[in-house]
């Protein structure tokens, strides 16, 4: 791999991170409301003096208003050193809150990404195998419908049917993984699966269908290439052509979609976590935004953005591994 191009990728990722940090600051201050006004109102109602009110604002980093340049410089320094400060309401370290919540989100995203990839690719290959037949049309139709359903719609339907109607799953997906109290449940595996199954199903169904469509379209394109015609002329079995020659090359555009998938899954995970009360970073982001809790909401959004940027940065190296013609 060319060191110059690797350095260029690192620089691009760094620029994206800087832009993200600035945009997060601007977006939250363009939103209506002012947390400083809320805390000042609370302090006044408790009889705090003007000096005490000012000390409260300084301690929260809200002195000087929403657009104070000094606060912006402090914000930049804190973001790039991962010193996110303290949550306005819980008075707990934001980093500690995210460290507790992040494993839940990473587990949800990672499992959904891997399982949807494992399920979607074979479905796309099978659809290509039955090309021109009714089975292909059925697979394509079902995949197109499922991939077109928004996460929040499917999540609500899954919740209403399996939780409210059939009552097969608990109302909330929340459980304390750090206290390990769930280990004392009679059936630990079913207890854990019962709380993560529905969020996972919601993400996996949509993304598996999208992977199947992408893989099928890529396979159809590859099967028209000259090297496939040559392999058939040499008498190579159709199964080997389909799974060894075509599938490997067809995975290149699918791997490109993996980075896009991670971005889609991340945005979908935020919605899914809210619907199922899943204790991840997305749920924290939603609740903190509603409460105008700047340190927690900004840090949560920044961490989610870092995950997406990392996924996009890695994709070129996956390309180089799959196709030696691609230089990174």
N, C-alpha and C positions, 0 to 999 in steps of 0.2 A: 504494500500500500504506500502511496506517495505521502511522505510526511507533510509536504506543503498543503495538500488537499485536506489532510486530517486537521491541520492547524486552521484551515479555512472553515471547516465544519465547526470547530470549537469557537471560533470568532463569531460565526453566524448565530450559534446558540447563545453566546454571551450577549450579543446585541438584542436578541429576542427577549432574553430575561430582563435586560435593562428597560426595554420598551414596556414589557409587561408590568414591571414594578411601577413605572410612571402612570400607566393607564389605570391600574388598580387605584392609585391615589386619587386621580382625577375623577374616575367613575363614582367612587363613594362620596366625594364631596359635591358632585353634581346632583346627587339624590336629594330629594326633599327631606327636611328635618335637620336637627342639629343636636347631637348628644350633649354638647356643652349647655344648651338651654335647659335640657332635661335635668341635668345635675345641679345647675344653678337654681332651678325651681324647687328641687328637693331640698337643697341646702337652705334656701330662704325660708321654706316652710318649717324647717327645724330651728330657725332663729340664728343661723350662722352669720357672722359679721362679714363685711365685704372682704376683709383680709383673709378670713378663713375660706370664703368662696374662691378667692383667687388661688389660694394654696391647693384647693381641691382640683381646680382646672389645670394647674401646673403639674400636679402629680399624675393626672390622667393624660397629659400631653395635648390638652385642648385650649390652652391659653393662646390668646391672639386671634381666635376665630378659625373657621374651617380652612381658609386659604393662607394661613400664616407660613411665610417662607422658611422661617427658622424651624418650625415643626416639620416642614417638608424635608429639610436636610437631616433632621433627626430620624425621620421615617426611612429615608434612603439608607442611612447608616445601619439602622436596626434590621432592615430587610436583608441586606447583604451580609450581615453577621448572624442572622437567624436569632436575633434578640428581639422577639416580637412583643415584649412587654407583658402586662397583666390584663386579664379579662376585666372589663368594666364592672360586671355584675357579680361574678364568682370570686373576684380577687385572687385568681389562681393564674399561674404562669401559662401563657398561651402555648408555649412550646410543650409543656406537659400535657395540656389538653389534646394537642395534635398528635403527640407521641402515643397517647392512649387510643385515639380514634383512627389513626392512619393504618394500623394493621387490618382493621375491619374493611376499610376501603380497598386496600391493596389486595386483600384476599378475594374480595368480591370482583374487582376488575381483573385480576390475574386469572382466577378460575373461569370467569365468563369468557375471557379472551381465548384461553387455551381450549376449553371445551367447545366453544363455537367454531373454532378453527378445525378441531378434530372431527366435528360432526359435519360442518359445511362442505369441506373439501371432498370427502367421499360421495356426498349427495350430488355435488356438481359433476364428479366423474361418472357416476351412475347415470345421471341425466344425459351426458354426452354419449355414453355407451348405447342408450336407447334412442339415439338421435333419429328424428323423423317418425317416431312412434307415439302412441297415445300416452305411454308411461312418461316420456319426456315432457309432453305437454302438461300432464298432471303435476309433475314435479316442479316445472317452471311456474305454473299458475299458483300453486300453493306457496312457493318460495317468494314470488312477487308480492302476494297478498301479505304474507307475514313480515317481509322486510319493509313494507310501506306503513305498517302500524307504528305510530309514535309510542315511545316508551311509556309515557304517562297514561295513554289510553289502555295499552295492554296491561300495565301494572294495576290500574283500577279494576279492569275486568277480572284479572287473576285474583285480586284481593276480594272482590265482591263474591266471586263464585266459590273459591276454596276456603275463605275465612268466614264470610257472613252467611253464605248459603249452605255449603257442605260442612262447615266448621271442622275441617280436617287439620287446620294449622292455627297456632296462637295468633292473637290479635296483633301483637308486636313482635318484631324480629330482634329485639334488644335482649342481650344477656351479658353478664360481666365476665369477660374472658380472663381478666387478670386475677380475680379473686378465686378462680378455679372451683367455685361452688357447684358448677354444673357437673363436676366429676363424681359427685355423690348421687346423681340421678340414677335410677334403676337401669335405664338404657341410655347411656351417654351419647352414642352415635345418633340415635333417633332424636334425642333432645336438641343436639346441635343442628342436625339437618333440618329439623322442623322449623328452625328459626332463620335459616339462610336459604332454604329451598326456593321460596317464592321470589325473592329478589334475583336469585341466580337464574331461575326459569325465565323470568321476564327479559333479562338481558340476553340470555343464550338463544332464545327462540328467534328474536329479531336479527341478531348478528349471524347466526347459523344460516338463516335463509339468505341474507345478503352475501355471505361467503359462497354459498352454493351457486348463486347467479353469476358472481364474478368468476368462479372457477369454471363454470360451464361455458361462458363466453370466451374465456381464455383458451380452454381446451379446443373449442371449435376453430379458433384462429390458428392454433398450433397444428392441428390435424391437416391443415391445408398447405403446410410448409413442404419444401422439397425434400428435406431429410426424412420426413415421415413417408413420403412416396418412395424414396430409395429403400427404406427399411421394409416396406411392404413388398417391393420388387425382389428383395433378397429372401423373402419368405419368412420374415420374422413374425411370430405369432401375434395375433391382434391384441391379446391381453398384455403381452410385453410391450407392444407399441403404446398401448393406452396408458399403462401404469408406470412404465419406466421412461420411455422417450417423451411422451406428450405431457404427462403430469408434472415432471420435474421442471420443464420449461414453462408450463402454464402457471407454476407457483410464483413466478417473478412478479407479474402484475398483482397477484393475490397478496404477496408480501408487501407491496406498496400500499394496498388497502389496509394492511394490518395497523399501520401508523394512523391512518384515518379512522380505523375502527376504534383504536384506543382513545382518540379524541371524542368520538361518538359515544363510546362506552362511558367515558368520564362524565360527559354531560348527562347521559342517561342514568348513570349511577346516582347523580345528585337527586334527580326526580324520584328514582326508585327508593332511595334511602328515606326520602320524605314520606312517600306513600306507606312504606312498611315499617316506619320508625326504626330503621336500621341505624345502629350507632356509629356511623362513619363520618368522614370529613364533610361530605355533601350535606348531611343533616345539620351539622354544626354550622356550616356556611349559611344555610337557610335561616336557622334560628338567630344567629348573630346579626344577619342583615336586617331582619325584622326589628331587632332591638337596637339597631344603629350602634352596634358594638364594633367600633372601627378596628381595634387591634386583632380581635379574633376573626372577624370576617375577612379583613385584608390578608391576614396570614393564611387562612384556609384557602382563599382563592389563589394566592401566590403558590402554595404547595401543589394545588391541583394543576396550575399552569406549568410548573416545573416537571411534573409527570408527563404531561402532553409533549412538552418541548424535548424531553429526553427520548420519548418514543419516536418522534420525527427525526431526531439526530441519529438514532441507531439504525434506521431503515436502510440507509445507503450501504452500511456494512453487511446487512443481510443480503442486499442485492449482489454485492461482490462475492459472497459465499455461494449464492445460488447460480450465478452466471459469471464465469471468469472473464467474459468480454467486458464486463462493467468494471471500470477502475474507480477506486475511491480516493 
